Amino acid sequence: MISRSLLRLIAIPTIVVLVLFLTVPPEVIGGRGGGGGGRGGGGGYSREGTASEGRFSSGKGSSQGARTSSQQSRSGNEENRQSSTSKNQTQRQQTAQSQTNTRQQGATERTNADQQGADSRQQSRQNYGQNTQQSRQNYGQNAQQNRQNFANNYGSAESSGAWSGGSSPGNWGNYYAGVATVAGVGLAMGATVQSLPLQSTPIVVQGNPYYYSGGVYYAPQGDSYAVVPPPRGAVIPSVPESSTTVSGAGRSFNYSNGVFYEPTSKGYKIVEPPPGILITSLPNGAVTVTVNGVNYREFGGVWYQPFYSGSEVIYQTVPNPTG
């Protein structure tokens, strides 16, 4: 039998050969054997390419180059990211600054507009106050002038209710008491209305405007119309329905509530009656005046002397006894 020592001697080289066979690349084995090339005509080594030039290719070197290239690529990408981040940061800063400038400009414009608006409102209030004050002053002056003109033209009411003075002298008192129902409202001498009746007739006496309606006469006073005594010289288209015909001194007149109307070509003219006209009644506003011991009645600038005709009192127009 083969001894154990011999088996060990055979097994060790066999194992070495097997390891070499497994670890050496096939092309190296092929280069070394066959073909009659190389050393001694058989099994020589053929060095080609990199190996024949004395340079050996190593997988580890290729891997190191790949890692270097990858690091360079990552470094480039990082630089690109940093550059992009810097640009974005600059753009954001510019945008934020632009927005801040826009907000500041808007705030400045609003402040200027508010200030201009406040100045304009203040100026408007000042102008309004000045205009209002001037209007009140003008209104007061006009009202005072109107009252003065009214007093000069029509007289004024006394505490007793009599209406005397002006260019139409005499006591008119309750002249309109008898025609208040004709006008449709209770009117007192000197009362004012905001608008004239619809059926009003404009008339002009000595350059002054008047309006006549239903036996009532109106004159402009400010922005309204005042009830005034019948103006002497006024011509109206028709006499009040309550008028009656009276005669004297060869003339005929229409008489109504203390007013004498004489027919003309254009209508009926308010006149002062001549002495000698007889009437049967006087308005309630007529007053008694004693002159030289004789009692007279006066109304609207016309003087009357009463006397009896039987049991009835008659009134006859007379000259002014006071001269």
Phi, psi and chi 1 to 4 in degrees:
 res  aa     phi    psi   chi1   chi2   chi3   chi4
   1 MET       -  149.5  -65.1 -179.5   64.9      -
   2 ILE   -74.1  136.5  -60.2  173.6      -      -
   3 SER   -78.6  160.0   64.6      -      -      -
   4 ARG   -65.3  -30.9  -66.3 -178.8  177.0  177.7
   5 SER   -66.3  -40.4  -62.5      -      -      -
   6 LEU   -65.1  -40.3 -178.2   59.5      -      -
   7 LEU   -62.5  -38.4  -67.8  173.9      -      -
   8 ARG   -63.4  -42.8  -69.5 -168.6 -172.8   98.6
   9 LEU   -62.4  -36.7  -68.4  173.9      -      -
  10 ILE   -77.1  -37.9  -64.1  171.1      -      -
  11 ALA   -69.8  -36.9      -      -      -      -
  12 ILE   -65.6  -50.7  -69.0  171.8      -      -
  13 PRO   -61.0  -36.8  -24.5   36.0      -      -
  14 THR   -61.0  -41.0  -56.8      -      -      -
  15 ILE   -66.4  -40.2  -67.0  171.1      -      -
  16 VAL   -63.1  -44.9  171.8      -      -      -
  17 VAL   -61.8  -41.7  172.8      -      -      -
  18 LEU   -63.8  -40.7  179.3   60.6      -      -
  19 VAL   -64.2  -44.1  170.2      -      -      -
  20 LEU   -62.1  -41.3  -70.0  175.5      -      -
  21 PHE   -62.5  -37.7  178.4   79.4      -      -
  22 LEU   -76.8  -28.1  -66.6  175.0      -      -
  23 THR   -94.9  -25.9   58.2      -      -      -
  24 VAL   -81.1  132.5  176.9      -      -      -
  25 PRO   -61.1  150.1  -23.6   33.6      -      -
  26 PRO   -62.0  -37.0  -25.1   33.0      -      -
  27 GLU   -66.3  -28.5   58.8  -88.2   15.8      -
  28 VAL   -70.3  -41.7  175.0      -      -      -
  29 ILE   -61.6  -43.7  -61.7  175.0      -      -
  30 GLY   -63.4  -36.2      -      -      -      -
  31 GLY   -68.3  -32.3      -      -      -      -
  32 ARG   -78.7  -30.0  -70.5  179.5  179.3  177.4
  33 GLY  -111.5  151.7      -      -      -      -
  34 GLY    76.7  170.9      -      -      -      -
  35 GLY    78.7  -12.1      -      -      -      -
  36 GLY    68.4    7.3      -      -      -      -
  37 GLY   -87.3  178.3      -      -      -      -
  38 GLY    77.5 -146.6      -      -      -      -
  39 ARG   -83.4  137.9  -65.5  179.6 -176.9  178.8
  40 GLY    60.6   17.4      -      -      -      -
  41 GLY    76.5    0.4      -      -      -      -
  42 GLY  -160.4  137.2      -      -      -      -
  43 GLY    69.8   16.4      -      -      -      -
  44 GLY   -75.2  166.6      -      -      -      -
  45 TYR   -94.9  136.3  -66.6   92.8      -      -
  46 SER  -109.1  118.8  173.7      -      -      -
  47 ARG  -100.8  116.9  -63.0 -177.3  177.6  179.1
  48 GLU  -126.0  161.3  -62.6  177.2   -3.6      -
  49 GLY    60.0 -131.7      -      -      -      -
  50 THR   -65.0  -39.5  -57.8      -      -      -
  51 ALA   -66.1  -40.8      -      -      -      -
  52 SER   -66.8  -23.7   64.9      -      -      -
  53 GLU   -89.4    2.0  -64.8  174.5   -0.3      -
  54 GLY    88.5    7.1      -      -      -      -
  55 ARG  -114.2  139.5  -66.3  179.3  -70.4  109.1
  56 PHE  -115.4  131.9  -65.9   92.8      -      -
  57 SER   -81.4  133.7  175.6      -      -      -
  58 SER  -125.6  130.3  172.3      -      -      -
  59 GLY   -61.4  -30.9      -      -      -      -
  60 LYS   -66.9  -37.4 -177.0  176.6 -179.5 -179.4
  61 GLY   -66.5  -41.0      -      -      -      -
  62 SER   -62.7  -40.9  -63.2      -      -      -
  63 SER   -64.1  -39.3  176.6      -      -      -
  64 GLN   -64.0  -38.8 -178.4   66.5   29.7      -
  65 GLY   -66.3  -38.9      -      -      -      -
  66 ALA   -64.1  -40.3      -      -      -      -
  67 ARG   -65.3  -38.3  -76.0 -164.8  -62.6  -88.0
  68 THR   -63.5  -43.7  -59.1      -      -      -
  69 SER   -63.1  -39.9  177.0      -      -      -
  70 SER   -64.9  -39.7  177.2      -      -      -
  71 GLN   -64.3  -41.5  -69.2  176.0   -6.6      -
  72 GLN   -61.8  -40.1  -68.1  176.6  -10.1      -
  73 SER   -64.6  -42.0  177.1      -      -      -
  74 ARG   -65.2  -37.9  -75.5 -163.9  -61.5  -87.0
  75 SER   -62.3  -41.8  176.9      -      -      -
  76 GLY   -63.3  -42.7      -      -      -      -
  77 ASN   -63.2  -39.0  -68.5  -23.5      -      -
  78 GLU   -63.9  -42.1 -178.5   64.8   21.9      -
  79 GLU   -62.9  -40.0  -69.6  178.1   -3.5      -
  80 ASN   -64.4  -42.0  -70.1  -24.9      -      -
  81 ARG   -63.6  -43.1  -76.8 -165.2  -62.8  -88.3
  82 GLN   -62.4  -41.5  -68.5  178.3   -5.7      -
  83 SER   -64.0  -42.9  176.8      -      -      -
  84 SER   -64.1  -41.9  177.3      -      -      -
  85 THR   -62.9  -40.4  -59.4      -      -      -
  86 SER   -64.3  -41.9  177.3      -      -      -
  87 LYS   -63.8  -44.9  -69.9 -178.6 -179.4  179.7
  88 ASN   -62.1  -40.3  -68.0  -22.8      -      -
  89 GLN   -63.3  -41.4 -179.6   67.0   21.8      -
  90 THR   -64.2  -42.8  -59.0      -      -      -
  91 GLN   -63.3  -42.2  -69.2  177.5   -6.9      -
  92 ARG   -63.0  -41.3  -75.2 -165.6  -64.5  -88.9
  93 GLN   -63.5  -43.0  -69.1  177.0   -8.5      -
  94 GLN   -63.1  -42.6  -67.9  175.8  -10.2      -
  95 THR   -63.3  -44.3  -59.4      -      -      -
  96 ALA   -62.3  -41.7      -      -      -      -
  97 GLN   -64.8  -40.3 -175.1   63.3   39.8      -
  98 SER   -63.5  -41.8  177.4      -      -      -
  99 GLN   -64.7  -39.7  -68.4  175.1  -12.2      -
 100 THR   -63.0  -43.8  -59.7      -      -      -
 101 ASN   -62.2  -40.9  -66.1  -22.2      -      -
 102 THR   -64.2  -43.5  -60.4      -      -      -
 103 ARG   -63.3  -42.7  -73.7 -166.7  -65.1  -90.4
 104 GLN   -63.3  -41.6  -69.1  177.8  -10.5      -
 105 GLN   -64.3  -42.2 -177.4  177.4    0.1      -
 106 GLY   -62.0  -42.7      -      -      -      -
 107 ALA   -63.5  -40.1      -      -      -      -
 108 THR   -64.6  -42.6  -58.8      -      -      -
 109 GLU   -64.2  -41.6  -68.3  176.6   -7.4      -
 110 ARG   -64.5  -39.9  -72.6 -167.7  -64.4  -87.6
 111 THR   -62.7  -43.7  -59.4      -      -      -
 112 ASN   -64.0  -41.7  -66.6  -23.3      -      -
 113 ALA   -64.6  -42.2      -      -      -      -
 114 ASP   -62.5  -41.1  -68.2  -18.8      -      -
 115 GLN   -65.6  -42.7 -175.6   61.6   41.1      -
 116 GLN   -63.2  -41.7  -68.2  176.6   -4.4      -
 117 GLY   -62.5  -42.3      -      -      -      -
 118 ALA   -64.0  -42.1      -      -      -      -
 119 ASP   -62.7  -42.2  -65.6  -18.4      -      -
 120 SER   -64.1  -43.0  177.6      -      -      -
 121 ARG   -65.0  -39.4  -71.1 -169.2  -66.5  -87.2
 122 GLN   -63.2  -42.7  178.8   65.2   21.1      -
 123 GLN   -64.9  -39.4 -173.7   63.4   41.2      -
 124 SER   -64.2  -41.9  -63.1      -      -      -
 125 ARG   -63.3  -40.8  -75.0 -166.9  -66.2  -91.0
 126 GLN   -64.1  -45.1  -68.6  177.6   -6.2      -
 127 ASN   -63.1  -40.9  -67.3  -21.1      -      -
 128 TYR   -63.4  -43.5  175.6   79.5      -      -
 129 GLY   -62.9  -42.4      -      -      -      -
 130 GLN   -65.6  -43.6  -66.7  173.5   -4.5      -
 131 ASN   -64.4  -40.9  -67.5  -23.9      -      -
 132 THR   -63.9  -43.1  -58.9      -      -      -
 133 GLN   -62.5  -43.2  179.3   66.1   21.5      -
 134 GLN   -65.6  -38.4 -173.5   63.2   43.3      -
 135 SER   -64.4  -42.0  -63.4      -      -      -
 136 ARG   -63.0  -41.6  -75.5 -163.6  -66.8  -95.0
 137 GLN   -63.4  -45.1  -68.2  176.6   -6.7      -
 138 ASN   -62.8  -40.9  -67.6  -20.7      -      -
 139 TYR   -63.5  -43.1  177.8   81.7      -      -
 140 GLY   -62.9  -42.0      -      -      -      -
 141 GLN   -65.6  -43.2  -66.8  173.2   -4.8      -
 142 ASN   -64.7  -41.3  -68.4  -24.2      -      -
 143 ALA   -63.4  -41.6      -      -      -      -
 144 GLN   -64.1  -42.2  178.2   63.3   26.6      -
 145 GLN   -65.8  -39.3 -173.2   62.8   46.4      -
 146 ASN   -63.9  -41.1  -71.5  -24.7      -      -
 147 ARG   -64.2  -38.8  -74.2 -168.1  -66.6  -91.0
 148 GLN   -66.8  -44.0 -174.6   61.9   46.1      -
 149 ASN   -63.0  -41.1  -66.8  -21.5      -      -
 150 PHE   -61.6  -43.8 -175.0   83.7      -      -
 151 ALA   -65.1  -38.9      -      -      -      -
 152 ASN   -66.5  -39.3  -66.8  -23.3      -      -
 153 ASN   -84.2  -38.0  -67.7  -29.1      -      -
 154 TYR  -118.7   -7.8  -43.4  120.4      -      -
 155 GLY    84.9 -163.3      -      -      -      -
 156 SER  -148.6  162.3   59.0      -      -      -
 157 ALA   -87.3  134.0      -      -      -      -
 158 GLU   -90.7  173.1  -60.0  175.6   -4.1      -
 159 SER   -63.3  -24.5   59.0      -      -      -
 160 SER   -80.9   -5.6   61.8      -      -      -
 161 GLY    95.1   -5.3      -      -      -      -
 162 ALA   -74.3  149.7      -      -      -      -
 163 TRP  -117.2  114.9 -170.0  -83.4      -      -
 164 SER  -144.7  167.6   60.4      -      -      -
 165 GLY    91.4 -174.5      -      -      -      -
 166 GLY    74.0 -170.2      -      -      -      -
 167 SER   -75.5  -10.8   59.4      -      -      -
 168 SER  -118.1   73.1  -61.2      -      -      -
 169 PRO   -67.4  165.9   28.3  -35.2      -      -
 170 GLY   116.4  162.3      -      -      -      -
 171 ASN   -89.4  110.5  179.7    5.1      -      -
 172 TRP   -96.1  -17.5  -69.4   89.1      -      -
 173 GLY    37.9 -116.9      -      -      -      -
 174 ASN   -95.2   41.5  -62.2  -35.4      -      -
 175 TYR   -53.1  -42.0  168.9   77.2      -      -
 176 TYR   -86.3    4.5  -74.0  110.2      -      -
 177 ALA   -61.8  -35.3      -      -      -      -
 178 GLY   -81.1  -16.0      -      -      -      -
 179 VAL  -115.2    8.9  -64.3      -      -      -
 180 ALA   -62.5  -37.2      -      -      -      -
 181 THR   -69.1  -28.4   54.5      -      -      -
 182 VAL   -68.4  -42.4  176.9      -      -      -
 183 ALA   -72.6  -18.8      -      -      -      -
 184 GLY    94.2  -12.1      -      -      -      -
 185 VAL  -139.3  158.6  -67.2      -      -      -
 186 GLY   -77.0  116.3      -      -      -      -
 187 LEU  -117.2  138.2  -65.5  173.1      -      -
 188 ALA  -113.2  153.8      -      -      -      -
 189 MET   -61.7  130.9 -163.2   71.2   66.9      -
 190 GLY    90.4   -8.8      -      -      -      -
 191 ALA   -64.9  152.4      -      -      -      -
 192 THR  -118.5  148.6   57.8      -      -      -
 193 VAL  -129.1  150.7  -65.6      -      -      -
 194 GLN   -79.5  -26.4  -67.1  -60.7  -45.1      -
 195 SER  -142.5  154.3   59.1      -      -      -
 196 LEU   -84.3  156.0  -65.5  169.4      -      -
 197 PRO   -59.9  154.9  -23.5   33.7      -      -
 198 LEU   -61.6  -39.5  -65.2  177.7      -      -
 199 GLN   -94.0   60.7  -57.8  -60.5  -34.4      -
 200 SER  -102.9  140.3  -61.8      -      -      -
 201 THR  -110.3  121.8  -59.4      -      -      -
 202 PRO   -75.6  137.5   25.5  -31.7      -      -
 203 ILE  -137.5  158.5   54.9  179.2      -      -
 204 VAL  -129.7  129.6  177.8      -      -      -
 205 VAL  -128.7  117.5 -179.9      -      -      -
 206 GLN    51.5   40.2  -62.3  179.0   -4.1      -
 207 GLY    81.9   -2.3      -      -      -      -
 208 ASN   -98.9  134.8  -63.2  -41.5      -      -
 209 PRO   -82.3  141.8   29.6  -33.4      -      -
 210 TYR  -139.7  168.6  -63.4   87.6      -      -
 211 TYR  -136.7  142.2  -63.2   88.6      -      -
 212 TYR  -124.5  135.5  169.5   77.8      -      -
 213 SER  -156.6  119.1  177.1      -      -      -
 214 GLY    58.4   36.7      -      -      -      -
 215 GLY    86.2    1.0      -      -      -      -
 216 VAL  -112.2  140.0 -179.0      -      -      -
 217 TYR  -113.4  139.3  -65.0   85.6      -      -
 218 TYR  -125.7  149.1  -56.3   86.9      -      -
 219 ALA  -132.5  140.9      -      -      -      -
 220 PRO   -60.3  136.3  -20.6   32.7      -      -
 221 GLN  -143.7  100.3 -175.6  178.2   14.3      -
 222 GLY    65.0 -127.5      -      -      -      -
 223 ASP   -99.6   17.2   57.6   -7.0      -      -
 224 SER  -134.3 -167.7   58.2      -      -      -
 225 TYR  -133.8  132.5  -58.5   89.6      -      -
 226 ALA  -102.2  142.9      -      -      -      -
 227 VAL   -78.0  125.2  177.3      -      -      -
 228 VAL  -127.2  162.3  -61.8      -      -      -
 229 PRO   -63.3  156.9  -19.9   32.2      -      -
 230 PRO   -60.3  120.0  -24.4   34.9      -      -
 231 PRO   -76.1  129.0   26.1  -32.0      -      -
 232 ARG   -61.1  135.6  -62.5  -82.4  174.2   82.0
 233 GLY    95.6  -11.2      -      -      -      -
 234 ALA   -69.2  141.2      -      -      -      -
 235 VAL  -114.5  123.7  177.3      -      -      -
 236 ILE  -116.5  154.8   59.6  176.5      -      -
 237 PRO   -70.6  -28.6   24.1  -33.7      -      -
 238 SER  -152.3  151.5   60.7      -      -      -
 239 VAL   -85.3  159.7  -65.9      -      -      -
 240 PRO   -59.5  151.9  -23.5   33.7      -      -
 241 GLU   -64.3  -22.9  -64.8  179.5   -2.8      -
 242 SER   -81.7   -0.7   59.8      -      -      -
 243 SER   -72.9  153.0   65.1      -      -      -
 244 THR  -126.8  160.6   59.1      -      -      -
 245 THR   -93.9  129.2  -58.9      -      -      -
 246 VAL  -128.2  156.8  -65.4      -      -      -
 247 SER  -135.6  159.6  -59.3      -      -      -
 248 GLY   168.6  149.6      -      -      -      -
 249 ALA    56.3   35.4      -      -      -      -
 250 GLY    72.0   16.2      -      -      -      -
 251 ARG  -133.1  155.2  -63.3  158.2   63.2 -175.6
 252 SER  -114.3  145.6  -64.1      -      -      -
 253 PHE  -139.1  159.3  -56.7   89.4      -      -
 254 ASN  -103.3  130.8  -70.9   87.8      -      -
 255 TYR  -120.0  133.8  171.8   79.6      -      -
 256 SER  -151.0  114.4  174.9      -      -      -
 257 ASN    54.2   45.9 -155.0   33.6      -      -
 258 GLY    88.4    1.5      -      -      -      -
 259 VAL  -116.9  136.5 -177.8      -      -      -
 260 PHE  -108.1  128.9  -66.9   85.2      -      -
 261 TYR  -115.9  130.5  -60.2   89.6      -      -
 262 GLU  -109.3  130.0 -175.1  174.1   18.2      -
 263 PRO   -63.6  138.4  -21.1   33.6      -      -
 264 THR  -133.7  177.8   66.1      -      -      -
 265 SER   -68.4  -20.6   60.2      -      -      -
 266 LYS  -106.1   -1.1  -64.7 -177.7  179.0 -179.8
 267 GLY   148.2 -130.4      -      -      -      -
 268 TYR  -131.5  127.2  -62.2   86.7      -      -
 269 LYS  -105.5  135.6 -177.4  178.5 -178.7  179.7
 270 ILE   -76.4  123.9  -61.3  175.6      -      -
 271 VAL  -134.1  165.3  -63.4      -      -      -
 272 GLU   -88.7  125.2 -178.1  176.7   -3.3      -
 273 PRO   -72.0  150.0   29.8  -36.0      -      -
 274 PRO   -74.2  161.2   29.1  -34.6      -      -
 275 PRO   -61.6  149.5  -22.0   33.3      -      -
 276 GLY   100.8    0.3      -      -      -      -
 277 ILE   -81.2  130.6  -56.3  -62.5      -      -
 278 LEU  -102.8  133.8  -61.9  176.1      -      -
 279 ILE  -133.6  158.7   59.8  174.7      -      -
 280 THR   -99.6  -11.7   58.4      -      -      -
 281 SER  -151.7  156.3   64.0      -      -      -
 282 LEU  -121.7  155.3  -68.7  175.7      -      -
 283 PRO   -63.4  161.2  -21.5   33.1      -      -
 284 ASN   -63.2  -23.1  -66.4  -28.2      -      -
 285 GLY   -80.5   -3.0      -      -      -      -
 286 ALA   -65.6  140.5      -      -      -      -
 287 VAL  -116.0  155.2  -64.8      -      -      -
 288 THR   -94.3  129.6  -60.2      -      -      -
 289 VAL  -128.2  127.5 -179.9      -      -      -
 290 THR   -99.9  123.9  -59.0      -      -      -
 291 VAL  -128.9  118.1  178.9      -      -      -
 292 ASN    56.1   38.9  -63.1  -33.8      -      -
 293 GLY    80.5    2.2      -      -      -      -
 294 VAL  -108.9  132.7  179.4      -      -      -
 295 ASN   -86.7  130.0  -68.9  -29.0      -      -
 296 TYR  -123.7  161.7  -63.3   90.8      -      -
 297 ARG  -117.7  137.8  -55.2  -65.4  -62.6  -85.2
 298 GLU  -129.5  137.3 -174.1  -90.0  -23.3      -
 299 PHE  -154.6  125.5 -177.9   83.9      -      -
 300 GLY    59.7   31.6      -      -      -      -
 301 GLY    83.2    1.1      -      -      -      -
 302 VAL  -107.8  132.5  179.1      -      -      -
 303 TRP  -102.5  142.6  -68.8   79.9      -      -
 304 TYR  -132.0  147.5  -57.0   86.7      -      -
 305 GLN  -117.5  121.0 -174.4  173.0   10.9      -
 306 PRO   -82.2  151.1   26.4  -30.8      -      -
 307 PHE  -158.1  163.5   63.3   92.2      -      -
 308 TYR   -93.1  140.8  -78.3   95.9      -      -
 309 SER  -122.6   91.8  174.7      -      -      -
 310 GLY    73.2 -124.2      -      -      -      -
 311 SER   -98.2    2.4   60.2      -      -      -
 312 GLU  -103.8  139.9 -176.0  179.3    4.3      -
 313 VAL   -87.4  128.8  178.3      -      -      -
 314 ILE  -116.5  147.1  -57.9  -63.5      -      -
 315 TYR  -118.8  129.9  -58.9   93.3      -      -
 316 GLN  -117.7  133.4 -175.7  179.1   28.7      -
 317 THR   -68.3  138.9   58.0      -      -      -
 318 VAL  -137.0  161.9  -63.3      -      -      -
 319 PRO   -64.0  159.4  -20.7   33.1      -      -
 320 ASN   -62.9  114.9 -174.1  -15.0      -      -
 321 PRO   -72.7  -12.1   26.5  -32.7      -      -
 322 THR   -86.8    2.5   62.0      -      -      -
 323 GLY    91.4      -      -      -      -      -
